[in-house]
Amino acid sequence: MLTMKDNIAEFSIIDKDRIIEMAWEDRTPFEAIEFQFGLSEKEVIEFMRANSKASSFRMWRKRMTARTTKHQHLRDTDVLRFKCSRQKISGNKIAKR
């Protein structure tokens, strides 16, 4: 059976950078990361712990705790998308650039 560490090892450097970027973004919910990369919120936390300096991880956790925009079920019901309507469309499932 694959463990969390096995799943993280399968990501390319570009994917790892994108996961970190999405995790730091205030308006990107954990559900978007799970949709695109298959990592649950708990796995994203483990991923960030493994791929950040200790001080950066603590700062990120403090910032993400109780942030309503990071959880789909806590967001306003009028927000039905993962990305801004003004963002460029690309071949990526969830385009951010």
MOBELSUL-V651937 format. One record per helix or strand. SS is the DSSP state (a for helix, b for strand). FROM is the first residue (numbers start at 1). LEN is the number of residues. Records with the same first field share a line. If there is no record, write none. Layout:
SS: FROM-LEN / FROM-LEN
//
This chain:
a: 4-6 / 13-12 / 30-8 / 41-11 / 54-11 / 68-3 / 72-3
//
